[in-house]
């Protein structure tokens, strides 16, 4: 660049001094509008080159200015996105730190600038839900719905979180619509199946939930604890619905049509017995309970029987008393007798059985026994003794 500048300087210097060194420089005449202009050849060459140089300089300046303007525009245009990405990252950190107020604010603010509308609104609604802000949660879910929330537009995980939020907000209709839209994934994704069962229980579609539990048991990712919890609610709901909305015969028919494998599950049997006991359907109830009590080997089942409202328990009491004649110091049978007596409101028998239970040399009672014993004492106006029993709770 410096060499070019020196050469141009020499050239223009030569142009300037050339007329002084040459006697006959030559002339150019230009006629315009009745006027005649005369220039020497060297002066004409000077002005032509000067104009050419000015044009080159203007081109360089304009090109440089364009590049500068483009770079400035680029910085201004993407500054908002960079701030959005930065705020989005802060929002993620706030969510992890359980600062849901800040997380909600930042997710809502940065979702559009960071071009993360789907994830941003989803996490903003989740943060609002954590704060129990129903209106805010619904607002973000509405924004999410407006941009399209399905597998085609996003991913299944996003849909799953949205369904869960709808369920938490009590919006069963929208949750059901999303599940039905993606129903084909239920057989392949245990998470969607789980949400479907949860929603069925909320919708009180208990028989449908029972049918879905067959598929749930084939999913390796769903724990036995979760399935048992579903079974307890679903089967109790189904049994209760049948007997209340139809009749005892329909309930019996449904029970008999269940597979033997299902009828052997303790949680299912207890749900059936609970409905039978609540409706005082004695004969089918005793048909199930009497063999278990006579055998006397299933201690867990006998303990669970304590929660059944067995109002007509004479046959069961007679069987338990036979066991106690053989083994009067058996805590399991004393507890069983006491609770059966409570259910049938035989307070004197209940008090004696509980007294024998708590006075055994080895502790064989639990808090369920103590609470029931205290209530018996209160029923018999023995409040001081009841307070002493409550004091033993641990």
TORDRENTOR-791348 format. One record per residue (C-alpha): x, y, z. Coordinates in steps of 0.5 Angstrom, whole numbers, padded with zeros to 4 digits, always signed. Layout:
<recs>
XYZ;...
</recs>
This chain:
<recs>
+0000+0000+0000;+0006+0005+0002;+0009+0003-0005;+0003+0005-0009;+0002+0011-0005;+0010+0013-0007;+0008+0011-0014;+0002+0016-0014;+0006+0021-0011;+0012+0021-0016;+0007+0020-0022;+0003+0027-0020;+0009+0030-0019;+0011+0029-0026;+0005+0031-0029;+0005+0037-0025;+0012+0039-0027;+0012+0036-0034;+0009+0042-0037;+0015+0046-0035;+0020+0041-0038;+0017+0041-0045;+0016+0047-0049;+0010+0044-0053;+0006+0040-0048;+0000+0040-0053;-0007+0042-0053;-0014+0040-0052;-0020+0044-0054;-0027+0043-0051;-0033+0047-0054;-0039+0047-0050;-0045+0052-0050;-0041+0057-0054;-0035+0057-0050;-0028+0054-0051;-0024+0051-0046;-0017+0049-0047;-0013+0044-0043;-0006+0042-0044;-0005+0034-0045;-0002+0033-0038;-0007+0037-0035;-0013+0033-0038;-0009+0027-0036;-0008+0030-0029;-0016+0031-0028;-0018+0024-0031;-0013+0021-0026;-0015+0025-0020;-0023+0023-0022;-0021+0016-0023;-0017+0016-0016;-0023+0019-0012;-0028+0014-0015;-0023+0009-0013;-0023+0012-0006;-0031+0013-0006;-0031+0005-0007;-0027+0003-0002;-0030+0008+0003;-0037+0005+0001;-0035-0002+0001;-0032-0001+0008;-0038+0003+0011;-0043-0003+0008;-0039-0008+0012;-0039-0004+0018;-0046-0003+0017;-0047-0011+0016;-0043-0012+0022;-0047-0007+0027;-0054-0010+0024;-0052-0017+0026;-0050-0015+0033;-0056-0011+0034;-0060-0017+0031;-0057-0022+0035;-0056-0019+0041;-0063-0020+0044;-0062-0028+0042;-0056-0028+0046;-0059-0024+0052;-0065-0029+0051;-0060-0035+0051;-0057-0032+0057;-0063-0031+0061;-0065-0038+0059;-0059-0041+0062;-0060-0037+0069;-0068-0040+0069;-0065-0047+0068;-0060-0046+0074;-0066-0043+0078;-0071-0049+0077;-0065-0054+0079;-0064-0049+0085;-0072-0049+0087;-0072-0042+0086;-0079-0043+0082;-0081-0035+0082;-0074-0033+0079;-0075-0039+0074;-0082-0038+0072;-0080-0030+0071;-0074-0032+0067;-0077-0038+0063;-0083-0033+0061;-0078-0028+0059;-0073-0032+0055;-0077-0037+0051;-0078-0033+0045;-0072-0029+0044;-0068-0036+0046;-0072-0039+0041;-0074-0044+0046;-0082-0043+0046;-0084-0050+0047;-0079-0052+0053;-0079-0045+0056;-0087-0045+0056;-0087-0052+0059;-0082-0050+0064;-0085-0044+0066;-0092-0047+0067;-0088-0053+0071;-0085-0047+0076;-0092-0044+0076;-0095-0050+0078;-0090-0051+0084;-0092-0045+0087;-0099-0047+0086;-0101-0041+0081;-0106-0044+0077;-0108-0038+0073;-0100-0037+0071;-0100-0045+0069;-0106-0045+0065;-0103-0039+0061;-0097-0042+0060;-0100-0048+0058;-0105-0044+0053;-0098-0041+0050;-0096-0048+0049;-0102-0050+0046;-0102-0044+0041;-0095-0046+0038;-0097-0054+0037;-0095-0059+0042;-0095-0066+0039;-0090-0071+0037;-0090-0068+0030;-0088-0061+0033;-0084-0063+0039;-0082-0070+0042;-0086-0075+0047;-0083-0072+0053;-0086-0065+0052;-0093-0068+0051;-0092-0072+0057;-0090-0067+0062;-0096-0063+0059;-0101-0068+0060;-0098-0069+0068;-0099-0061+0069;-0106-0062+0066;-0107-0067+0071;-0104-0063+0077;-0108-0057+0075;-0115-0062+0075;-0116-0060+0067;-0118-0068+0066;-0121-0066+0059;-0115-0063+0056;-0110-0069+0059;-0115-0074+0056;-0115-0070+0049;-0107-0070+0049;-0107-0078+0051;-0112-0080+0046;-0108-0076+0041;-0102-0080+0042;-0106-0087+0044;-0101-0091+0039;-0095-0090+0044;-0099-0093+0050;-0097-0100+0048;-0090-0098+0047;-0088-0092+0052;-0090-0094+0060;-0090-0087+0062;-0096-0085+0057;-0099-0091+0060;-0098-0089+0067;-0101-0082+0066;-0107-0086+0062;-0108-0090+0068;-0107-0084+0073;-0112-0080+0069;-0117-0086+0069;-0117-0087+0076;-0119-0079+0077;-0124-0080+0071;-0127-0086+0076;-0127-0090+0070;-0124-0096+0074;-0126-0102+0070;-0122-0099+0064;-0116-0098+0069;-0117-0105+0071;-0116-0107+0064;-0110-0103+0063;-0107-0106+0069;-0106-0112+0065;-0101-0108+0060;-0098-0105+0066;-0095-0111+0069;-0092-0113+0062;-0088-0106+0063;-0081-0107+0066;-0080-0100+0068;-0087-0100+0073;-0085-0102+0080;-0089-0107+0083;-0091-0102+0089;-0094-0097+0084;-0098-0103+0081;-0101-0105+0087;-0103-0098+0089;-0107-0097+0082;-0110-0104+0084;-0112-0102+0091;-0116-0096+0088;-0118-0099+0081;-0121-0106+0084;-0124-0102+0090;-0127-0097+0085;-0129-0102+0080;-0133-0107+0085;-0136-0101+0089;-0139-0098+0082;-0142-0105+0080;-0145-0106+0087;-0148-0099+0087;-0150-0097+0080;-0152-0104+0079;-0153-0110+0084;-0149-0115+0088;-0151-0120+0083;-0147-0116+0077;-0141-0115+0083;-0141-0123+0084;-0141-0124+0076;-0135-0119+0075;-0131-0123+0081;-0132-0130+0078;-0130-0127+0071;-0123-0125+0074;-0117-0130+0073;-0115-0134+0078;-0109-0131+0078;-0112-0124+0079;-0116-0127+0085;-0110-0129+0089;-0107-0122+0089;-0108-0120+0096;-0110-0113+0095;-0115-0115+0090;-0118-0120+0095;-0118-0114+0100;-0121-0109+0096;-0127-0114+0094;-0128-0116+0102;-0128-0109+0103;-0134-0107+0099;-0137-0114+0101;-0137-0112+0108;-0139-0104+0107;-0145-0107+0103;-0146-0112+0109;-0146-0118+0103;-0145-0123+0108;-0145-0130+0105;-0140-0128+0099;-0135-0125+0104;-0135-0131+0109;-0134-0135+0103;-0127-0132+0102;-0125-0130+0110;-0127-0136+0113;-0122-0141+0110;-0117-0136+0111;-0118-0135+0118;-0119-0143+0119;-0112-0144+0116;-0109-0139+0120;-0103-0138+0117;-0103-0132+0113;-0101-0127+0119;-0101-0121+0114;-0108-0122+0111;-0111-0123+0118;-0108-0116+0120;-0111-0113+0114;-0118-0116+0116;-0117-0111+0122;-0119-0105+0117;-0126-0109+0115;-0132-0106+0117;-0135-0113+0119;-0141-0112+0122;-0144-0119+0122;-0138-0123+0125;-0141-0128+0129;-0138-0134+0125;-0131-0131+0124;-0131-0130+0132;-0133-0137+0133;-0127-0139+0129;-0122-0135+0132;-0124-0137+0139;-0123-0144+0137;-0116-0142+0135;-0115-0138+0142;-0117-0144+0146;-0111-0148+0143;-0106-0142+0144;-0109-0137+0149;-0103-0133+0149;-0103-0132+0141;-0102-0124+0140;-0105-0125+0133;-0111-0128+0135;-0112-0124+0141;-0112-0118+0136;-0116-0121+0131;-0122-0123+0136;-0121-0116+0139;-0122-0112+0132;-0128-0117+0130;-0131-0115+0137;-0130-0108+0135;-0133-0108+0128;-0140-0112+0131;-0140-0107+0137;-0139-0112+0142;-0135-0108+0147;-0134-0112+0153;-0131-0118+0149;-0127-0113+0145;-0124-0110+0152;-0123-0116+0155;-0119-0118+0148;-0115-0112+0148;-0113-0112+0156;-0111-0120+0155;-0107-0117+0148;-0103-0111+0152;-0102-0115+0158;-0098-0121+0154;-0091-0122+0157;-0088-0120+0150;-0091-0114+0146;-0095-0117+0140;-0099-0111+0139;-0098-0105+0135;-0101-0098+0134;-0107-0100+0130;-0109-0104+0136;-0108-0099+0141;-0112-0094+0138;-0118-0099+0137;-0117-0101+0144;-0117-0093+0146;-0123-0092+0142;-0127-0098+0146;-0125-0095+0153;-0128-0089+0151;-0134-0092+0148;-0134-0095+0155;-0133-0088+0159;-0126-0090+0161;-0123-0084+0159;-0117-0084+0164;-0115-0091+0162;-0116-0089+0154;-0111-0083+0156;-0106-0088+0158;-0107-0093+0152;-0106-0087+0148;-0099-0085+0151;-0097-0092+0149;-0097-0090+0142;-0090-0090+0138;
</recs>
